Amino acid sequence: MGRSSLQIDVECYAGHRGEETPRRFVLDGRTIEVAEVVDRWLAPEHRYFKLRDTRGSIWILRHDTRLGRWELIMYEAATAAGYQRSG
């Protein structure tokens, strides 16, 4: 049984080394702004990014370098005392 993932649209910034870093992504028509890249790591055919959005939620995105496709791997809603939810 394989892991489930969700394909998403990602807007990136290419730094001085040409590496693409996610700045925002679209999920179900909603744009998520990236506040911080918490971590990043490489696998043979994928690049992973652990991100914090502007509300404090954590996301892990995977970029399939061979197919040029982005996928959402994990989401954790903000619950830390330092972040307040509106609404």
C-alpha positions as CSV (number, residue, x, y, z in Angstrom):
1,M,0.0,0.0,0.0
2,G,1.5,3.4,-1.0
3,R,1.4,6.7,0.7
4,S,-1.3,9.1,-0.5
5,S,-0.4,12.6,-1.7
6,L,-2.1,15.5,-3.3
7,Q,-0.8,17.2,-6.4
8,I,-0.7,21.0,-6.0
9,D,0.4,24.2,-7.9
10,V,3.5,25.8,-6.4
11,E,5.1,29.2,-7.1
12,C,8.8,29.3,-6.5
13,Y,11.7,31.7,-6.2
14,A,14.9,30.7,-7.8
15,G,17.8,31.9,-5.7
16,H,21.3,32.8,-6.8
17,R,22.1,29.1,-7.2
18,G,19.1,28.5,-9.3
19,E,17.4,26.2,-6.7
20,E,13.7,26.6,-6.6
21,T,12.2,27.4,-3.2
22,P,8.5,27.4,-2.6
23,R,7.1,30.9,-1.8
24,R,3.3,30.1,-2.1
25,F,1.1,27.3,-3.3
26,V,-2.5,26.7,-4.3
27,L,-4.6,24.0,-2.7
28,D,-8.3,23.6,-3.6
29,G,-8.3,27.2,-5.0
30,R,-6.8,28.7,-1.8
31,T,-3.4,30.4,-1.9
32,I,-1.1,29.5,1.0
33,E,1.8,32.0,1.6
34,V,5.0,30.5,2.9
35,A,6.5,32.4,5.9
36,E,9.5,30.2,6.4
37,V,11.3,27.2,5.0
38,V,11.8,25.1,8.2
39,D,13.9,22.4,6.6
40,R,14.7,20.8,3.2
41,W,16.2,17.5,2.1
42,L,17.0,15.5,-1.0
43,A,16.1,12.0,-2.1
44,P,17.3,10.4,-5.3
45,E,14.3,11.6,-7.4
46,H,12.6,14.1,-5.0
47,R,13.3,17.2,-3.1
48,Y,11.3,17.8,0.1
49,F,10.5,21.1,1.8
50,K,9.1,21.5,5.3
51,L,7.3,24.9,5.4
52,R,5.5,27.1,7.9
53,D,2.7,29.3,6.5
54,T,1.7,32.8,7.8
55,R,-0.8,31.2,10.3
56,G,1.8,28.9,11.7
57,S,0.7,25.6,10.1
58,I,3.3,23.2,9.0
59,W,3.3,21.7,5.5
60,I,5.7,19.2,3.8
61,L,5.8,19.4,0.0
62,R,7.6,17.0,-2.3
63,H,9.0,18.0,-5.7
64,D,9.3,15.1,-8.2
65,T,12.4,16.4,-10.1
66,R,11.9,13.9,-12.9
67,L,8.3,14.8,-13.7
68,G,8.4,18.4,-12.5
69,R,5.4,17.7,-10.3
70,W,4.7,19.0,-6.7
71,E,2.8,17.1,-4.1
72,L,1.5,17.8,-0.6
73,I,2.8,15.0,1.7
74,M,1.8,16.3,5.2
75,Y,-0.1,19.1,6.9
76,E,-0.2,20.0,10.6
77,A,-2.5,22.8,11.7
78,A,-1.1,25.6,13.9
79,T,-1.7,25.0,17.6
80,A,1.2,26.8,19.2
81,A,0.5,29.5,21.7
82,G,2.4,32.0,19.6
83,Y,-0.1,31.8,16.7
84,Q,-3.6,33.0,16.8
85,R,-6.3,31.8,14.5
86,S,-8.8,34.3,13.1
87,G,-12.5,33.6,12.9
